């Protein structure tokens, strides 16, 4: 558990020394005054959608992508990590809003769930060091696992005999060594109750009469895994691997101008893509804005994984609970401008 320290100082958390930049209200004190860098705002479509945007099919054709050869992902399912201290990560994940679904007999493996469509949203195994074991996606069929097994560097298809819901899994590694997992045949969990929706009154419609909206302090119950992100060194090669082998498609690119002589080396007309928000291409079926994020970086490392909760009030309750437990906030509460759904 982290020690609570003033903003702009440092905090010991999970055995690491980390900078603390924001207080619990998301305020950063600077020599120029207080700012709230993580509040964000909504961006009109005309600003968010660049005039340079092209249809997905056109982009795939220009990138020589044959969608018939892709492994067909249905949805993102869970994250997999290795931890040296299972007791510590269990406490954090419970405070974060997950619950223990199952613990192996020897205590070396644990599955943590939400209340959504998946048996679990986080798998943790004990090990001597922290290790990223990859995001995990559900695919359409066993044939997709067999197709994945033919990609260079793929592991064997294994039966998940111990995991809740069973099924089969295969692990691949991208060109920079990041693992990614695919599963098929997992039994769905029993149907779970959903949280009650907050009844909201407005100027003319007032369905809430003589009723109070009251909230119980505690962790923000996790519904499902939303997305995860990687920082990579060879962005173009990674993008080709993910969008060529799987039905992951770019929703938004972020780019920077390349230097040229006319702009004195700072703001040329040519641009280079440096980040992508990618969604699962399910044709005409509506999907999330992104389930995978990737950005260019001097080093290769995992950036974050993100989980969905019921609503904005739940998010605030979770933020307050985590702060009360002494954890250090590194973002929000607030809306991202880039990639905001």
JOMOLIN-V74941 format. One line per field, one symbol per residue. ss: DSSP state (@ for helix, = for strand, . for the rest). phi: phi as a letter, one per 40 degrees, with the letter a starting at -180 (. if undefined). psi: psi as a letter, one per 30 degrees, with the letter a starting at -180 (. if undefined). A space follows every 50 residues. Layout:
BEGIN
ss->???
phi->???
psi->???
END
This chain:
BEGIN
ss->.........====..====........===..===.........@@@@.. .....@@@@@@@....@@@.=.===========..@@@@@@@@@@@..== ===.....=====........=====....=========..@@@@@@@.. .......==........======.....======................ .......................=========..@@@@@@@@@@@=.=== =======.............==========...........=====.... ========...@@@@@@@@@@@@@.................
phi->.cccbccgbbbcafgbcbcbbbcccgcbcbcbhcbbcbcgacbddccccc cccbcddccccccfcbccccccccacbabbbbbcbccccccccccchbbc cabcdcgcbbbbbbbccbdababbbcacacacbhcbbcbcaccccccccc cdgccccbcccccdgggbbbbbbcdcgccabbbagccccccbcccccccb cbcbbbccbfbbcbbcdiccdccaccaabbbbcbcccccccccccbccbc cbbbbbcccacccfgbacccbbcbaabbbccbgcccbcdabababcacbc accabbbcbcaccccccccccccccgcccbagciccccgcc
psi->klkklllgalkjkhgljkkjfkafggkkklfglklifgealkklefeejk ffklkeeeeeefghkjffflkjkelkellklkkfjeeeeeeeeeffgllk ekkleggfkkkklagafkelfkkkkklflkkkgllkkkleleeeeeeeff kkgkalkkkiefkkfbalkkklklfggkkkkklkgkkllkklkllkkkkk kaefjifjkhkkjkkkkaljkkdlkellkkkleieeeeeeeefeflhkkk ekkklkkkkleeghgfilfklkkflkjkljjhbfkkllekfkkklklflk lkellkkkleaeeeeeeeeeeeeffglkkfkaklkkekgk.
END
